[in-house]
Amino acid sequence: MQALPGGGAMVAVQATEEEVLPYLTDGVGIAAVNGPHSVVVSGVEDSVAAIDEVFREQGRKTSRLKVSHAFHSPLMDPMLEEFGEVVGGLVFNEAR
């Protein structure tokens, strides 16, 4: 992941998953559902900032996360092939 260019943003939002869904784009996704009224959106800086603004204007709590990358977002997709290669080389055994 650190090989990817930095950038993007992550914001915790006081909202339900259903409330956030209409604002997602190809560059922004839900990174986490932390509770019934608490989600994290992650992705392209401008789009995440726009979602942040929508919910702040509604009086909802939002909090920008201090991160180096927009983890759990479409911006991480370029690393999936290499990650798959690494995982493909692992040997899995039953726990003992």
C-alpha positions in Angstrom: 0.0 0.0 0.0 2.8 2.4 0.8 4.0 2.0 -2.8 0.8 3.8 -4.0 0.8 7.5 -4.3 -0.4 9.3 -1.2 -3.5 11.3 -1.2 -7.2 11.0 -0.8 -9.1 11.4 2.4 -11.1 9.6 5.0 -13.9 11.1 7.1 -16.0 9.6 9.9 -19.6 10.7 9.5 -22.6 10.6 11.9 -24.9 8.9 9.4 -26.4 5.6 8.5 -25.0 3.6 5.6 -28.2 4.2 3.7 -27.9 8.0 4.2 -24.4 8.0 2.7 -25.0 5.7 -0.2 -26.5 8.4 -2.6 -23.3 10.5 -2.3 -20.8 7.7 -3.2 -19.0 7.9 -6.5 -16.6 5.7 -8.5 -13.8 7.3 -6.4 -15.4 7.2 -2.9 -16.7 4.2 -0.9 -17.7 3.3 2.5 -14.5 2.3 4.3 -16.2 1.2 7.5 -19.5 0.9 9.3 -18.7 1.5 12.9 -22.2 1.5 14.2 -25.9 2.1 13.2 -25.2 5.8 12.8 -21.5 5.9 12.2 -19.7 5.3 8.9 -16.3 6.2 7.4 -16.1 7.3 3.8 -12.9 7.2 1.9 -11.5 8.1 -1.5 -10.8 11.1 -3.7 -10.2 14.2 -1.6 -12.7 16.5 -3.3 -15.5 14.0 -3.3 -15.0 13.0 0.4 -14.9 16.7 1.3 -18.2 17.2 -0.4 -19.8 14.4 1.6 -18.3 15.9 4.7 -19.9 19.2 3.9 -23.3 17.8 3.2 -23.5 16.1 6.6 -21.9 19.0 8.5 -24.6 21.3 7.0 -27.2 19.0 8.5 -25.7 19.4 11.9 -24.1 16.0 11.9 -20.7 15.3 13.5 -17.9 14.6 11.1 -14.3 14.0 11.7 -11.5 13.9 9.2 -9.1 11.0 9.9 -5.3 11.7 9.7 -4.1 9.1 7.2 -1.4 8.8 4.6 -3.8 7.1 2.1 -7.5 6.7 1.5 -7.5 3.2 2.9 -10.5 0.9 2.1 -11.3 2.9 -1.0 -11.2 2.5 -4.7 -7.8 4.4 -4.6 -6.3 1.1 -3.2 -7.4 -1.0 -6.2 -4.0 -0.7 -8.0 -2.4 -2.8 -5.2 -4.8 -5.7 -5.4 -3.0 -7.6 -8.1 0.3 -7.5 -6.1 -1.5 -8.3 -2.9 -3.1 -11.3 -4.5 0.3 -12.6 -5.6 1.6 -12.3 -2.1 -1.4 -14.1 -0.6 -1.2 -16.7 -3.3 2.3 -17.7 -2.0 1.0 -18.3 1.5 0.3 -21.7 2.9 -2.8 -22.0 5.1 -3.2 -24.7 7.8 -5.8 -25.6 10.3 -5.3 -23.8 13.6 -3.7 -25.8 16.4 
